[in-house]
Amino acid sequence: MKFFNIEKTSEGKARAGEITTDHGKIQTPIFMPVGTVASVKTVHQRELKEDIKAQIILGNTYHLYLRPGMETMQDAGGLHKFMNWDLPILTDSGGFQVFSLASNRKMTEEGARFKSHIDGSYHMFSPERSMEIQRQIGADIFMAFDECTPYPCDYNQAKSSMELTHRWLKRCIEWTNDNPELYGHKQRLFPIVQGSTYSDLRKISAEVISEAGAEGNAIGGLSVGEPEEEMYRITDEVTDILPKEKPRYLMGVGTPWNILESIGLGIDMMDCVMPTRNARNAMLFTWQGVMNLRNEKWKRDFSPLDEFGTSFVDKEYSKAYLRHLFVSKEYLAKQIASIHNLAFYLDLVKVAREHILAGDFYEWKNSVVPILRQRL
């Protein structure tokens, strides 16, 4: 069973493919909803599958390790059974969350010692421990433990951090090779390219990661505050080096236009909390542009939420009603908006895939990106 099959490459770098896991197939390019604590915020698993049409979701190693904890996770039979999700799951390594706890962590060659944001208790994540936890979670795709640098970041810091990530990768691979899966399905380890916004470091890292021979590769340390142009430049340079026959995952990206531009640069997989986080703040993404549902202009707009939307909420509720729910601080508002945004993101990559297969992706992308960016 081949893990990744490329069906068509466009005139540039964009490609349509298929990833095959033991929990099902994933058509690429794909957007992956983020289910931080075994839940995509405000959304039922049934809605994820039937309305949003998610093909793979994310779990967060750091958060799941703290709650519910690995004893509960193993007793449940892994994350798939715990949350009743029978499609593919990807887990991050916990590296980004530990990085974001800058004032409450200490980095050494061994790993990262950090303080829980829940109760202040101290914990240690080493490459080996991250791999062990991700084995216990049981994701289909899991990530090597890395250090994510902030932006801006000086050259020497970026270089030493990248080199540490490479040393940690060797330990991740050794542990993974020595310890079998727990739940009877195949898990695949993806290493992560680092190097901040420095082209020479990114090229070195991409070469080291390529030589590791993993079944897929990720690009980390972007979408952390750098200008969009920098993110695109680095992504373009890295995808020139990463193996073409393996899936490429750009971590933590992004807006609808970020997603289309990244697909155009040869990215196959993306994730971001943006569709759900922005939804909870009344910001909706649509094919016509971005809507702020708190605005007065929607108060008496009784038209469907989104006439081009693909989920049931788009037809069943009006803009005026959703605005009323947000103004009234009603929980249902966040649920409706989250379902809409996630369904839109999955429709976005589905349509992008169709244009890659049709051979006109770049022409279509260039025409649609300015529309997606406009404020309604």
Salt bridges, closest charged atoms under 4 A:
GLU7 OE1 - ARG353 NH2 2.86
GLU18 OE1 - LYS25 NZ 3.93
ASP86 OD1 - LYS49 NZ 2.59
GLU109 OE2 - ARG167 NE 2.79
GLU110 OE2 - ARG171 NH2 3.47
GLU128 OE2 - ARG171 NE 2.89
GLU132 OE1 - ARG129 NH1 2.93
ASP140 OD1 - HIS23 ND1 2.71
ASP140 OD2 - HIS80 NE2 2.91
GLU163 OE2 - LYS159 NZ 2.85
GLU215 OE1 - ARG188 NE 3.03
GLU228 OE1 - ARG373 NH1 3.24
GLU230 OE2 - ARG233 NE 3.08
ASP236 OD1 - LYS13 NZ 2.53
GLU237 OE2 - ARG233 NH1 3.50
ASP240 OD1 - LYS13 NZ 2.78
GLU261 OE1 - LYS365 NZ 2.85
ASP268 OD1 - ARG15 NE 2.82
GLU296 OE2 - LYS299 NZ 3.99
GLU296 OE1 - ARG323 NH2 3.27
ASP314 OD1 - HIS340 ND1 2.63
GLU354 OE2 - LYS350 NZ 3.13
ASP360 OD1 - HIS355 ND1 2.82
